[in-house]
Amino acid sequence: MSTGVIATKKRRTLRQSRRLTAYAFLLPNALGFLALTLIPILVAFGLSFLNWDFANPAEFIGVKNFARLL
């Protein structure tokens, strides 16, 4: 005769359930912030190191754009 272990389901506590609900509500906002704010800022920062007029290939010029501003 073998003795078996009865698997017990672990139930979520109220705290875990509320935390999961909060993350579900915050996720769309975080994705929107990422897509509409953070990514364009990072792309603009990256493009600031290039000399690119849309007709010719981009050329990396480093901080020359910033030196030209000063």
C-alpha positions as CSV (number, residue, x, y, z in Angstrom):
1,M,0.0,0.0,0.0
2,S,1.4,3.4,-0.9
3,T,0.8,6.5,1.0
4,G,0.0,9.5,-1.2
5,V,0.3,13.1,-0.5
6,I,-2.8,15.1,-1.1
7,A,-2.0,18.2,-3.0
8,T,-3.6,21.3,-1.5
9,K,-4.4,24.3,-3.5
10,K,-2.8,27.4,-2.2
11,R,-5.4,30.2,-2.1
12,R,-4.6,33.8,-2.7
13,T,-4.8,36.0,0.3
14,L,-6.8,39.2,0.2
15,R,-3.5,41.2,0.1
16,Q,-2.2,39.2,-2.9
17,S,-5.5,39.6,-4.7
18,R,-5.6,43.3,-4.2
19,R,-2.0,43.6,-5.3
20,L,-2.7,41.7,-8.5
21,T,-5.7,43.9,-9.2
22,A,-3.6,47.0,-8.7
23,Y,-0.9,45.8,-11.1
24,A,-3.6,45.0,-13.7
25,F,-4.9,48.6,-13.5
26,L,-1.4,50.1,-13.6
27,L,-0.1,48.0,-16.5
28,P,-1.9,49.9,-19.3
29,N,-0.8,53.2,-17.9
30,A,2.8,52.1,-17.6
31,L,2.8,50.8,-21.2
32,G,1.3,54.0,-22.5
33,F,3.9,56.1,-20.6
34,L,6.6,53.9,-22.1
35,A,5.3,54.1,-25.6
36,L,4.3,57.7,-25.7
37,T,6.9,59.4,-23.5
38,L,10.0,57.4,-22.6
39,I,10.7,55.8,-26.0
40,P,10.5,59.2,-28.0
41,I,12.8,60.8,-25.5
42,L,15.3,58.1,-25.8
43,V,15.1,58.1,-29.6
44,A,15.5,61.9,-29.7
45,F,18.6,61.6,-27.4
46,G,20.1,59.0,-29.8
47,L,19.4,61.1,-32.9
48,S,21.1,64.1,-31.3
49,F,24.4,62.4,-31.9
50,L,23.8,62.0,-35.7
51,N,24.0,64.3,-38.7
52,W,21.0,63.2,-40.7
53,D,18.9,65.2,-43.2
54,F,16.6,62.3,-44.2
55,A,18.0,62.3,-47.7
56,N,21.4,60.9,-46.9
57,P,22.4,58.1,-44.6
58,A,22.9,59.1,-41.0
59,E,26.4,59.9,-39.9
60,F,27.6,59.7,-36.3
61,I,29.2,62.9,-35.3
62,G,29.2,62.6,-31.5
63,V,28.9,65.8,-29.5
64,K,29.5,68.2,-32.5
65,N,25.9,69.1,-32.6
66,F,26.1,70.2,-28.9
67,A,29.4,72.1,-29.5
68,R,27.8,73.9,-32.4
69,L,25.1,75.1,-30.1
70,L,27.6,76.7,-27.8
